[in-house]
Amino acid sequence: MPKDERDQPQKKTEPPAQLGVCNNTEDRGMPGTGADGGPIRAPQWMRSVRVPQWMRSVRVPQWMRSDSTHNCIQSTGILLGAVWGIYTFIYKDIIVPSRAPANINLDLLLTPVEGSKSSAGDLEMTLKITATNSSTRKLYLLSNTWRLFGIQRKVVSEGVFASLGDKALRGVPLIYAERGVNNETGPILAVGRIFDDDIVHPGETISRSVLIRIPHIYKAAEIHVIVPAITKLPNKELFNGRLLAWGLSDQEDLIPMLCKNSNEGSTPSADHPTNCESISPIDLERGLRKFDPLMNVFSDSEQVGIPTEPSEPSKQR
């Protein structure tokens, strides 16, 4: 009969030489992780997962595992990065600004000259016109013009406000109606050219000031400015070698004209007015756009009130 287990000799377990050190000469790690030299065993939940049959039958083609495929993918990535760099630094910063049309900011300022009121009550004022090239390209200014009109402000009955307002809303010119006051624009008080055929660089500002006397019967003034500008150097292809100029009709209407370049300069010769012929504003813009699609004709108008009593000049102490 087998003996009772208590009768069997018990093996005495020897403690380790020092605390924290295993009996073996090196720590082989946790069982099942591979650190002890044994096979790596997956967790129980992973061993219960069943891989679908279609996934086990998938085989990666040989051409996808080749070095040439990897090189092609790498080259494609480099090419896409180069295309993005070209778009960012060349297209947006160079090509797009080069296609932008001409752009000029005009500023009109009419201020009274202190202490210059005449005995007849007329007032001398300084007209300052400023043009700033706000685009990113060089602009070439063609013949330009400015006009100054006087405005009389007459008191009228309030009963005519409806008819004046209807006229302002239906009329072609940009006018407005005020209750109790009617603005009547008088004839041209002054007219002239603003700038020569100048070249305005990006960010550059040019200005001109002229002295104008305004009769005392006018309580306000209106300034009109027209400045054609192109982005290409003018040559004989522009208006077939003719030059742009401006004139006044018998009714004092502003007329654009094309003149022969008799003196081979940038400005038509004033000694030969018969060498000019009028052109409609539509044909003027059409001819400019044919020569330079990025051209622009800038126009601005502003109404300014005229003080009844100019400020006295400052006295020196």
Order of alpha helices (4+ residues) and beta strands (2+ residues): alpha-alpha-alpha-beta-beta-beta-beta-alpha-beta-beta-beta-beta-beta-beta-beta-alpha-beta
